Amino acid sequence: MGETPQRSAHAGTGGTSVTKGHEWPAGASARVAESPVSSPVPGGGLGGGGALPRARAFGAERAFRGLTLAAGSAVLVVIAAIAIFLIAKAVPALRANTENFWTYEGWSPNETQPKFGIGALAFGTVLSSALALLIAVPVALGIALYLSHYAPRRLGTTLGFLIDLLAAVPSVVFGLWGRDIFINPVRDFSAWLNQYFGWIPIFGGDGPFGKSIMLGALVLAIMVLPIITSLSREVFLQTPTANEEAALALGATRWEMLRTAVLPYGRPGIIAAVMLGLGRALGETIALAMTLGITFGISFNLIENGGNTIAANIANAFGEANDTGRGALIASGLVLFTITLIVNITARAIIYRRREFTESAA
């Protein structure tokens, strides 16, 4: 049978104490304190398994966190300040307006009885930008796929660099080129469309042709092409190699691999690239001011002289505007600011719905 632990008399007090073998219960973690590994080390700290040092009250990590928070908050403050400025400057002109700002198609804010409206300008802005994206997006995606999955590495790098250089060309250069050189082939193409497809309303009319929505949209498509191409190419290059190899191992062709593995993975990135290009197109000023016919009216005809946008109208009319006219232009800028903000919020919402893309990219 078990024996009771032996107790030894303490020499100093005459009391009793438990021997070392039975001082701690079996399995107790306190026994670790007696092991040589966790013995106190010089300097006051414990050895392996000791407590972590306390976080500093103010360190580099907390300073960096505060800096990034301030930077993010500054963006919101700037956006709010811009909105407040536009509203404050636009309200007096809107009060002086004698027509409906949303439906009136004319623009005469400098008269004694100011009358102006945003309807025709907003329509021209959306129509030219949508047509530019309709032309640019398929071409940009085709170029991005070729550069990322078909072209040799050296050729792909060189062509990608040349395409990126298009983004560095100033808007006024595109505008001058479109107005003086590109207008001739566009005029001939518009006449051909009118001759053979004039029964379609968008290609109808009796002319003249040239400085039209089509010319402005083509110039705009060339301007947004490098943005969409560059971002899409980078997204396609981030596709996991395992996904591509799995599709090819199952017998898929190169195009089937792109369609089933690359394009679905890069869909959120493509949406972001297209929305960024749309934001660039909505705010373009000088190039459209030089290539559009600058008329006020809502028309779906793409080849007849005419068309106007909010940004182009601001560039053309600001120099001759009086106080009410400047307020009217600022009011139109407020509408453009709202449209651009809605476009960016929509793009961000679409991307956040694709949680698997966000998690895989993290």
C-alpha positions as CSV (number, residue, x, y, z in Angstrom):
1,M,0.0,0.0,0.0
2,G,1.1,3.6,-0.5
3,E,2.9,5.3,2.2
4,T,2.2,8.8,3.4
5,P,4.8,11.4,2.5
6,Q,7.5,11.8,4.9
7,R,7.7,15.1,6.7
8,S,11.0,16.4,8.0
9,A,11.3,18.7,11.0
10,H,12.5,22.2,10.2
11,A,15.6,22.9,12.1
12,G,14.8,26.5,12.8
13,T,11.1,26.4,13.7
14,G,10.5,22.9,14.7
15,G,7.6,22.8,12.2
16,T,7.0,20.3,9.4
17,S,7.2,20.8,5.6
18,V,6.4,18.6,2.5
19,T,9.4,17.2,0.8
20,K,10.4,18.4,-2.7
21,G,8.9,15.3,-4.5
22,H,5.4,16.1,-3.2
23,E,5.5,19.9,-3.0
24,W,3.3,20.3,-6.2
25,P,0.3,18.3,-7.3
26,A,0.9,15.8,-10.1
27,G,0.6,17.4,-13.6
28,A,0.6,21.0,-12.2
29,S,2.1,23.6,-14.5
30,A,3.8,25.2,-11.4
31,R,6.4,22.4,-11.6
32,V,7.8,24.2,-14.7
33,A,8.9,27.0,-12.4
34,E,11.5,24.7,-10.8
35,S,12.9,23.5,-14.1
36,P,16.3,24.9,-15.3
37,V,14.8,26.1,-18.6
38,S,12.5,28.7,-16.9
39,S,14.9,29.8,-14.3
40,P,15.4,33.6,-13.9
41,V,17.9,35.1,-16.3
42,P,20.1,38.1,-15.6
43,G,18.3,41.3,-16.2
44,G,15.1,40.4,-14.4
45,G,13.2,38.6,-17.3
46,L,12.3,35.0,-17.5
47,G,13.8,32.5,-19.9
48,G,11.9,30.6,-22.6
49,G,8.1,30.8,-22.2
50,G,8.3,34.1,-20.3
51,A,5.8,37.0,-20.6
52,L,5.9,39.2,-23.7
53,P,7.2,42.7,-23.3
54,R,4.6,45.4,-22.8
55,A,3.7,47.4,-25.9
56,R,5.0,50.9,-25.9
57,A,2.5,53.7,-25.2
58,F,3.6,55.5,-28.5
59,G,5.6,53.6,-31.1
60,A,6.3,53.5,-34.8
61,E,3.3,51.2,-35.5
62,R,0.8,53.5,-33.7
63,A,2.3,56.5,-35.4
64,F,1.9,54.9,-38.8
65,R,-1.6,53.9,-38.1
66,G,-2.5,57.5,-37.1
67,L,-0.8,58.8,-40.3
68,T,-2.8,56.5,-42.6
69,L,-6.0,57.3,-40.7
70,A,-5.3,61.0,-41.2
71,A,-4.6,60.5,-44.9
72,G,-7.8,58.6,-45.4
73,S,-9.8,61.2,-43.5
74,A,-8.2,64.0,-45.5
75,V,-9.6,62.5,-48.7
76,L,-13.1,62.6,-47.4
77,V,-12.6,66.2,-46.1
78,V,-11.4,67.3,-49.5
79,I,-14.4,65.7,-51.3
80,A,-16.8,67.3,-48.8
81,A,-15.1,70.7,-49.2
82,I,-15.4,70.5,-53.0
83,A,-19.1,69.6,-52.8
84,I,-19.7,72.5,-50.3
85,F,-17.9,75.0,-52.6
86,L,-19.8,73.9,-55.7
87,I,-23.1,74.1,-53.9
88,A,-22.4,77.5,-52.4
89,K,-21.3,79.0,-55.8
90,A,-24.2,77.4,-57.8
91,V,-27.1,78.3,-55.6
92,P,-27.3,82.0,-56.6
93,A,-27.2,81.2,-60.3
94,L,-29.9,78.5,-59.9
95,R,-32.1,81.0,-58.1
96,A,-31.7,83.4,-61.0
97,N,-32.5,80.8,-63.6
98,T,-35.8,81.3,-65.4
99,E,-36.0,77.8,-66.9
100,N,-36.0,74.3,-65.5
101,F,-32.4,73.4,-64.9
102,W,-32.9,69.7,-65.5
103,T,-35.0,69.7,-68.7
104,Y,-34.1,72.9,-70.5
105,E,-31.8,72.3,-73.5
106,G,-30.4,75.8,-74.1
107,W,-27.6,77.7,-72.4
108,S,-28.0,81.5,-72.1
109,P,-26.9,82.4,-68.5
110,N,-25.4,85.7,-69.4
111,E,-28.6,87.3,-70.5
112,T,-30.7,89.7,-68.5
113,Q,-33.2,86.9,-67.9
114,P,-30.8,83.9,-67.4
115,K,-32.0,80.6,-68.8
116,F,-29.9,77.5,-68.9
117,G,-30.3,73.7,-68.4
118,I,-28.2,70.7,-67.9
119,G,-30.3,68.2,-69.9
120,A,-28.5,68.4,-73.3
121,L,-25.0,68.6,-71.7
122,A,-25.5,65.7,-69.4
123,F,-26.9,63.6,-72.3
124,G,-23.9,64.4,-74.5
125,T,-21.5,63.6,-71.7
126,V,-23.0,60.2,-71.1
127,L,-23.5,59.4,-74.8
128,S,-19.9,60.2,-75.8
129,S,-18.4,58.4,-72.8
130,A,-20.6,55.3,-73.3
131,L,-19.8,55.1,-77.0
132,A,-16.1,55.6,-76.3
133,L,-16.1,52.6,-73.8
134,L,-18.1,50.5,-76.3
135,I,-15.3,51.0,-78.8
136,A,-12.3,50.9,-76.4
137,V,-13.1,48.0,-74.0
138,P,-13.1,45.1,-76.5
139,V,-9.9,46.4,-78.1
140,A,-8.2,46.9,-74.7
141,L,-9.2,43.5,-73.4
142,G,-7.9,41.9,-76.6
143,I,-4.6,43.7,-76.4
144,A,-4.3,42.8,-72.7
145,L,-4.9,39.1,-73.3
146,Y,-2.4,39.1,-76.1
147,L,0.3,40.8,-74.1
148,S,-0.2,38.6,-71.0
149,H,-0.8,35.1,-72.6
150,Y,0.2,35.1,-76.3
151,A,3.1,37.5,-77.0
152,P,6.7,36.5,-76.1
153,R,7.9,38.0,-72.9
154,R,10.2,40.5,-74.6
155,L,7.7,41.6,-77.2
156,G,4.9,41.8,-74.6
157,T,7.0,44.1,-72.4
158,T,7.9,46.4,-75.3
159,L,4.4,46.7,-76.7
160,G,3.0,47.2,-73.1
161,F,5.5,50.1,-72.6
162,L,4.5,51.7,-75.9
163,I,0.8,51.5,-75.1
164,D,1.4,53.0,-71.6
165,L,3.1,55.9,-73.4
166,L,-0.3,56.9,-74.9
167,A,-1.5,57.8,-71.4
168,A,1.3,60.4,-71.2
169,V,0.2,62.3,-74.3
170,P,-1.5,65.6,-73.3
171,S,-5.2,66.0,-74.1
172,V,-4.7,69.0,-76.3
173,V,-2.5,66.9,-78.6
174,F,-5.3,64.4,-79.0
175,G,-7.7,67.3,-79.6
176,L,-5.5,68.9,-82.3
177,W,-4.9,65.6,-84.0
178,G,-8.6,64.8,-84.0
179,R,-9.7,68.2,-85.3
180,D,-7.1,68.6,-88.0
181,I,-6.2,65.1,-89.2
182,F,-8.5,62.4,-87.9
183,I,-11.6,64.4,-88.9
184,N,-11.1,63.6,-92.7
185,P,-11.4,59.8,-92.5
186,V,-14.2,60.2,-89.9
187,R,-16.1,62.5,-92.3
188,D,-15.8,60.0,-95.2
189,F,-16.8,57.1,-93.0
190,S,-19.8,59.1,-91.7
191,A,-20.9,59.8,-95.3
192,W,-20.6,56.1,-96.1
193,L,-22.7,55.2,-93.1
194,N,-25.3,57.8,-94.0
195,Q,-25.5,56.5,-97.6
196,Y,-26.0,52.8,-96.8
197,F,-27.4,52.9,-93.3
198,G,-29.2,56.2,-93.3
199,W,-32.5,54.4,-92.5
200,I,-31.1,53.9,-89.0
201,P,-31.8,57.0,-86.9
202,I,-28.3,57.2,-85.4
203,F,-26.8,57.4,-89.0
204,G,-29.5,59.5,-90.6
205,G,-29.5,63.2,-91.5
206,D,-28.5,65.3,-94.4
207,G,-25.1,66.5,-93.1
208,P,-22.8,68.1,-92.7
209,F,-20.6,65.5,-91.2
210,G,-17.3,65.7,-89.3
211,K,-17.3,67.4,-85.9
212,S,-19.7,65.0,-84.3
213,I,-20.3,62.7,-81.4
214,M,-18.6,59.9,-83.4
215,L,-15.4,61.9,-83.9
216,G,-15.3,62.9,-80.2
217,A,-16.0,59.3,-79.1
218,L,-13.3,57.8,-81.3
219,V,-10.7,60.3,-79.9
220,L,-12.0,59.6,-76.4
221,A,-11.7,55.8,-77.0
222,I,-8.0,56.2,-78.0
223,M,-7.4,58.3,-74.8
224,V,-8.9,55.7,-72.4
225,L,-7.4,52.7,-74.2
226,P,-4.0,52.7,-72.4
227,I,-5.7,52.9,-68.9
228,I,-8.0,49.9,-69.5
229,T,-5.3,47.9,-71.2
230,S,-2.6,48.4,-68.6
231,L,-4.9,47.6,-65.6
232,S,-6.4,44.5,-67.4
233,R,-3.0,43.2,-68.3
234,E,-1.8,43.4,-64.7
235,V,-5.0,41.6,-63.5
236,F,-4.6,38.8,-66.1
237,L,-1.0,38.3,-65.0
238,Q,-2.1,37.7,-61.4
239,T,-4.2,34.7,-62.4
240,P,-2.9,31.6,-60.4
241,T,-0.8,29.4,-62.6
242,A,-2.5,26.3,-61.0
243,N,-5.8,27.4,-62.4
244,E,-4.4,27.8,-65.9
245,E,-2.5,24.5,-65.8
246,A,-5.6,22.7,-64.5
247,A,-7.7,23.9,-67.4
248,L,-5.0,22.9,-69.9
249,A,-4.6,19.5,-68.3
250,L,-8.3,18.9,-68.7
251,G,-7.9,19.3,-72.5
252,A,-9.0,23.0,-72.8
253,T,-7.6,25.0,-75.7
254,R,-5.8,28.3,-75.1
255,W,-8.9,30.3,-75.6
256,E,-11.0,28.0,-73.5
257,M,-8.4,28.3,-70.7
258,L,-8.7,32.1,-70.9
259,R,-12.5,32.0,-71.0
260,T,-12.8,29.6,-68.0
261,A,-9.8,30.5,-65.8
262,V,-8.4,33.9,-66.6
263,L,-11.5,36.1,-67.4
264,P,-13.6,34.9,-64.5
265,Y,-10.7,35.5,-62.1
266,G,-10.0,39.0,-63.5
267,R,-13.6,40.1,-63.8
268,P,-13.5,42.5,-60.8
269,G,-10.3,44.0,-62.1
270,I,-11.8,44.4,-65.5
271,I,-14.8,46.2,-64.0
272,A,-12.5,48.5,-62.0
273,A,-10.4,49.3,-65.2
274,V,-13.6,50.1,-67.2
275,M,-14.9,52.3,-64.5
276,L,-11.6,54.1,-64.2
277,G,-11.7,54.6,-68.0
278,L,-15.3,55.9,-67.7
279,G,-14.3,58.4,-65.1
280,R,-11.5,59.6,-67.4
281,A,-13.9,59.9,-70.3
282,L,-16.6,61.8,-68.3
283,G,-14.2,64.5,-67.2
284,E,-12.3,65.0,-70.5
285,T,-12.4,68.6,-71.6
286,I,-10.0,70.0,-74.2
287,A,-10.1,67.1,-76.6
288,L,-13.9,67.1,-76.8
289,A,-14.0,70.9,-77.0
290,M,-12.0,70.7,-80.2
291,T,-13.7,67.7,-81.8
292,L,-17.4,68.2,-81.0
293,G,-19.8,70.6,-82.9
294,I,-20.8,72.4,-79.7
295,T,-24.5,72.5,-80.1
296,F,-27.3,72.4,-77.4
297,G,-29.9,69.7,-78.0
298,I,-30.7,66.1,-77.3
299,S,-30.1,63.9,-80.4
300,F,-29.1,60.3,-80.9
301,N,-27.6,61.1,-84.3
302,L,-23.9,60.1,-84.1
303,I,-22.5,61.5,-87.5
304,E,-24.0,64.9,-87.9
305,N,-22.2,68.0,-86.7
306,G,-23.1,68.6,-83.1
307,G,-22.8,67.3,-79.6
308,N,-21.6,68.9,-76.4
309,T,-20.5,67.8,-72.9
310,I,-20.4,69.4,-69.5
311,A,-16.6,69.7,-69.3
312,A,-16.3,71.0,-72.9
313,N,-19.0,73.6,-72.3
314,I,-17.2,74.8,-69.2
315,A,-13.9,75.2,-71.2
316,N,-15.6,77.1,-74.0
317,A,-17.9,79.4,-72.0
318,F,-16.0,80.2,-68.9
319,G,-13.9,83.0,-70.4
320,E,-17.0,85.1,-71.5
321,A,-19.2,84.3,-68.5
322,N,-20.4,86.9,-66.1
323,D,-21.2,86.2,-62.4
324,T,-24.4,84.4,-63.2
325,G,-22.8,82.5,-66.1
326,R,-19.9,81.4,-63.9
327,G,-22.4,80.2,-61.3
328,A,-24.3,78.3,-64.0
329,L,-21.0,76.6,-65.1
330,I,-20.2,75.7,-61.5
331,A,-23.7,74.2,-61.2
332,S,-23.1,72.0,-64.3
333,G,-19.7,71.1,-62.7
334,L,-21.6,70.0,-59.6
335,V,-23.7,67.6,-61.8
336,L,-20.6,66.2,-63.3
337,F,-19.0,65.8,-59.9
338,T,-22.1,63.9,-58.7
339,I,-22.1,61.6,-61.8
340,T,-18.4,60.8,-61.4
341,L,-18.9,60.1,-57.7
342,I,-21.9,57.7,-58.4
343,V,-19.8,55.9,-61.0
344,N,-16.9,55.3,-58.6
345,I,-19.2,54.2,-55.8
346,T,-20.9,51.8,-58.1
347,A,-17.6,50.3,-59.3
348,R,-16.5,49.9,-55.7
349,A,-19.7,48.2,-54.7
350,I,-19.4,45.7,-57.6
351,I,-15.9,44.8,-56.7
352,Y,-16.8,44.3,-53.0
353,R,-19.5,41.8,-54.0
354,R,-16.8,39.6,-55.3
355,R,-15.4,38.6,-51.9
356,E,-13.4,35.7,-53.3
357,F,-11.4,38.0,-55.5
358,T,-10.6,40.3,-52.6
359,E,-9.6,37.5,-50.3
360,S,-7.3,35.8,-53.0
361,A,-5.6,39.1,-53.8
362,A,-4.9,39.9,-50.1
